Amino acid sequence: MNTLEPVLNDPPTATPESELRRGATAALPVLLGFIPFALVLGAQASRQQLAAGEVALMTGLNFGGGSEFAAIELWTSPPAVLVIVAMTLLVNSRHLLMGATLAPYLRHLPLPKALGALFFMCDESWAMGLADARQRGSFSLRYFMGVSLCLWVTWVGFTSLGEWV
């Protein structure tokens, strides 16, 4: 059985900038898949009369594509807020399990820093962060944040662009 000791550190020769850059570079192929879905979500939000700023706020604070598509699909005028919130919580409940798998790697961090990392977590950054940890033998928070921030900026930017076009 191959187990990975939950260790949080960067390679001894890595600089913080190089680990962030390595994460952002690793995220580039994933961005190609993010962009079309983000544009479609933005366009659907536009049909529901959401402004670009509202779309950016929704996608920036939630950062869960599946729940965002569900929320837009359930959007009515006036919106059934309780139904939308319940569906969003249900769809995003997977993040509890994903976050729990990262907890051993983040437990040594101050709580605000750990919560910040989890705020930017999405399915892809979670998978890439854990895969990198298994390959390298330790979890690099900077690599994870490089992936996560790159994906977050792309998602928020292109959903807003999709609303605009």
PyMOL commands that set and color helices and strands:
alter all, ss='L'
color gray80, all
select helices_A, chain A and resi 16-47+52-62+65-74+81-92+94-106+111-119+123-136+141-164
alter helices_A, ss='H'
color red, helices_A
deselect
rebuild
show_as cartoon
